[in-house]
């Protein structure tokens, strides 16, 4: 039985077809490979020192080719919050380390200098042979083991503690050395002390100042942080669907701000989204991100996920001055006062039959002069109100 969803139809849209997902899902144990053993996809390091050798990320310095400072191979697909990480490493000389929840050093000589929490790889290891590294970060506590032997446990309650940050593999400056990493697997774990919201932004498609997907997400994320503080963890992914295969594993909600219709970036990932929403993840869509192709191409999914969508040939998007004077008794509407604003308000949306499970938050009736003349068939009825919907209920949660 479908549980109620929510809808906020501002200027939002989204689309998703029923094709197979293009992104590999995590394995049965929840771990996902983040290095393919063949390419540097999603990795960035100084090519003078880093390469792929024997299926491993390999960092090496020589007497003739030395690094002035420690230099890192950085995973660029996402940042770490609460997680488990497993990998194999081998060191021939010297020592190395792994950076977690870290940051790029300001004013460094290049972009591969990293600071933050550092796990050393120079104890209880088999020199010249492969070793197993395992690290667990949960809240303020980080635990590290090598070859099954606990090596360190840290609880950071200080004012500069880091809850999120980069993951990087480090090559130390100093004597010539070689270090290799392979079988790198990541699993994100549920946050116990905060709610995590992932913002997905589409690529640039309009002129500056319009459809600023990442900028809009950042603005909303900053407002949430300002209001809720450490009660929320905000994560941003930009320029299309995340390359991080673990992006939604511990997300309490995802927000998609992107181009819609046939170009919607989620259309090849419907099964992934459905899997995580079935397990409690909320879904929000902003502006064009609520437009979907009808039926199996995306509309059916959106009716299920957020209760409605913008359907080409049925819905319209005129610019008009909408006035809102009444609001429902709903947490989403708390604190709202009457207002009006000129915007591109989506109109004549495609909702579930009888608006089942949907709570309209903002409703307004556009004037006849705002409706395009025969712009799209079936959209001239003025009995359907513009709706910015949002509702939450036990089970599936969504808004658009």
PyMOL commands that set and color helices and strands:
alter all, ss='L'
color gray80, all
select helices_A, chain A and resi 213-231+261-263+267-278+287-290+295-297+299-305+331-333+353-355+368-370
alter helices_A, ss='H'
color red, helices_A
select strands_A, chain A and resi 32-33+43-44+50-53+56-61+71-75+83-91+96-104+114-120+131-138+141-146+149-155+166-171+177-188+195-201+232-237+253-257+282-286+291-292+308-311+319-324+339-344+350-351+360-364+386-391+398-399
alter strands_A, ss='S'
color yellow, strands_A
deselect
rebuild
show_as cartoon
